Amino acid sequence: MARPKTEKHPARLTVTLDEEDYKEVCARAESNDVSAAWIIRRAVQTYLGRPQVSGATVERASQTESPNNG
């Protein structure tokens, strides 16, 4: 189905991850039957404090963790 003309187009972004982070993102994506891009989008939503959209269940980071830890 085509996207409604009034809907905003998503922006594209390229990021570089170190090998360990990339492997973990891919492993979590595979174990949750979602794409790596989905994991990254969910991480950004969580970091920005936005409500999570419905979809696959992924482990959620502890509320006490700081985004600057690591």
N, C-alpha and C positions, 0 to 999 in steps of 0.2 A: 504494500500500500504506500502511496506517495505521501511525503511529509506535507502537512498543511502549510500553505504559504505564509501564515502569520507566525508560525513557530520559528524561534531563533535557530540559526545554524550553530552547531558546536564548533569550538575552536580546536585546532590541532596544536600539539606541543610535542617537542622531542626532548627526552631526558636521557641522561647517561647515568647508569647505575654501576656500582662496583660489582665484581663477579659474585660475591657472596650474597648481596642484596638481590641481584637478578635471579640467582638460583632459588632463593627463598620465595620470591614473588612467583616464579614459575611453578614451584612445588605447591604453594598454596592454591594457585589457580587450578592446577591439575586435580588436587585433592577435593576441591569444591566444584569441579566441573564448570569453571568459568574461564574467561580469558585473562591474560596478564593485564591487559588494558582495563578490564573490569576491576581487578584488584587495585590498580593505581587510582582509578576514578574514586573507588570507595575510600581509599586512604586520604585522598584530597578532601572529600566530603567530611570525613571524620576530623581531619586536621582543622578544617574551617568551621567545625561545630554545626554543620548542617544536618538536618534529619536524613536518615538513611532511606533510600528508595527500596521498595520491595524487591526481592530476588533471592539469590543464594545466600545461605548463612555462612559467614566467615567469622573466625575468631576476632573478637574486638579487643583492642588494646586497653589496658587498665587505665582508669581515669586518673591515676596518680602518676602515670608516666609522663615525662616531659617530652615534647616533640624535638628537643635539642639533645636528647640522650642518645648519642651514637652517631 
